[in-house]
């Protein structure tokens, strides 16, 4: 019995069956099929939610190893991460009624600590973006010139002062966003969609086995 359960054909068959049922439910109006697909989708949501606890365990293992080994330059931040994480969880669960995101203590942590830190990180990230843009936006060849012109057009189009510098930035920027950018964006989405379809076919047919242990 144990040898049968270890066979890798079983998860492949289960994956193929669930995938085919869910896909067919979008094209065939049949109540038992729709109900089964809805059940499978609910199971998937529960499994994804359970992955949060697995990620929590893995996070604790990694950072506890850093603390135990006293890795230079790492373990103090690992300690702070664990303290902040479990402190937030404890406050959100046991700080009183109402529970969760409606709790005043949790709202204070999220509004005045988490939000402030996030804004600070994004502000620092802005300087890196400016530095990278300075090194990137150099007219070395024709492609760089086109990229440079497009960047400046979108830059002045997004700024209120751009229309005062030249009124043509507004219609030109709209054309860039609604025609060029939209076309490229749709092309990228089409490529991603085709890639996902081909990957799904490989998974359902059993060719792609990366989700199995060892990937073979």
N, C-alpha and C positions, 0 to 999 in steps of 0.2 A: 504493500500500500504506500509506504513512504517513497519507494522508487517511482511510483506512478505520479505522486504529487510533486516530485522534483523534476519531472519532465518539462522541458521548456515549450513543448507544443501546447500545453494547457493554457498559459497566459496568452499565447499567440491566438489561439482559437477564441478565447474570451474577448480579447481586444477586437478581433475581426467581427465577431458577432455583435458586440455593442456598437461598434462603429457603423456597421451596415444598418442596424435597426434605427439608429439616430438619424442617419442620412436619409433612409427611406421615409422616415416620418415627415420630412419636409416636402416630399413629392407625392405621397400616397395618403389620401384621407380615409383612414381605417382606424376606428376607435381603439381596438386592442393594441394596435401598433403605436398610436399616439400615446396611450397610457403607459406602455412599456418604455418608450423613449423618454417620457417625462420622468419616470422612475429612475432610469439610468442617469439622466441629467442631474436629478436630485442627489443620487449617490455620488456622482462626480463632484458636486459642490461640497458635500460632506467630507470627501477625501481631500479636496483642496484645503478646506478649513483645518483638517487634522494635520496637514503639513506644517501649519504654523507652530504647533507644539513640537514637531520634529526639528524644525529650524531653531526653536528656542533651546532645545536640548543640545543641538550641535553648537550653537553660539556659546552656551555655557561651558561646554567641554573645551572649546578652542581658547576662550579667554581665561578659564581657570588654569589651563596649562601654562599660559603666559604668566599668570600670577605665581603659580607654583615654582616655575623655573626662574622667576625674577629676570625676565628678558629685558635687557637694557633699552630704555626708551619706549617700551611697549606696555609693560605690566601696569604702570599707574593708570594709563588710559583704559586698559581692560577692567581694572577695578572700578573706575568711575562709571564705565558703561554698565557693568552689572548692578552697581548701586542705583544708578538712575533708572535702569529698566525695571528692577524688582520694586523699587520705591514707587514708581508710577503705577505698576500693577497693583500693589498693595493699597495705595491710596484710592485707585479707581474701584476696587472691590470692597474695601472695608472702612472707608472714610465716612460712611453714613449714608442716609437716604437723601436725595435720590441716588441711585447707583449709576456707575459708568460715566458716560460723557456729560450727564447732567449734574454731576457732583461738583460743588463749588471749588473744592481743592484741586480736582482734576482739571477743571476749566482754567484755574489760575496757572497750573503748571503748563498747560498747552498754550495759553494765550501769552503769558509773560515770560516764559522760559523757552519753550520749544519754538514758538514763532519768532522770538527775538534772535535765537541762535540761527534759525534758518535764514532770516534776512541778512544776518551778518555773513554767513557763508556765501550767499548769493552775491552780496556786495563785493566780497573778496574775489569771487569767481569772475566778476565783471572786469577786474583789472587784468586777469589772465586772458580773458577774451580780447581785450583791447591790445594787449601785448602780442597775442597770436595774430590778430588782424593786421597789426603793423608789419609783422614779418611776412604775412601772406599776401597782402595787397601791394604787390610790387609788379610793375609792368615789365615783366621779363620777356613775354611773348604775346601773341595775339589772344590766346585764351586768358592770360592774366589781365590784359587790357579790358576784355569784355567783362570779366568778373569784377574788375575794379569799377568800371562804369555802372554796372548793375547795382553794386553795393552802395555807391554814392547816391544813385537815384532812389533806392529804397530807403536809404538813411534820411535824406531830406524829405521824402514823401511822408515818412512816419513822424517827422518833427513838425510842430506847428509853425516854426519859423521858416520852414522850407517854402511854403506858398508865398511868403513875403519876399524871399530871395528871388524866386522865379515862379510865377503862377503855373507854368507848365509842369512842375513836379507833380501836381495833383493828378491830372489825367494820365501822365506818363507812368506814375507809380501804380495807378489803378490798372492800366493796361498790363504792366509787369505782373501784378498779383493775379488778375483775373484771366489772363491769357497764358503767359509764359509759365508762371509758377503753378497755376492750376493744371496745365497740360503735363508738366514734369511730374507733379504730385500724383496725377492719375496714372501716369505710366509706371511710377514706382509702386503704387498700390496694385496695379495689374500684375506686375512682376512678383510681388509678394504673394498675391492670391494664387497665381499659378504655382509658385513654389510650395505653398501650403497644401494645395490640391495634390501635387505630385508626392509630397511627403506623406499625406494621409493615405494615398493609394499604396505607398510602400509599406506603411505600418499595417494597414488592413490586410494586405496580401502576405505579410510575414517577411518581406525582404528587409525592412528596417527593423533591427532588433536592439537598438541602442538603449531602450528602456529596460531591457533584461539585464540581469547581473552578468557582467563580462562583455555584454554587447554582441554576443555571437549566437 
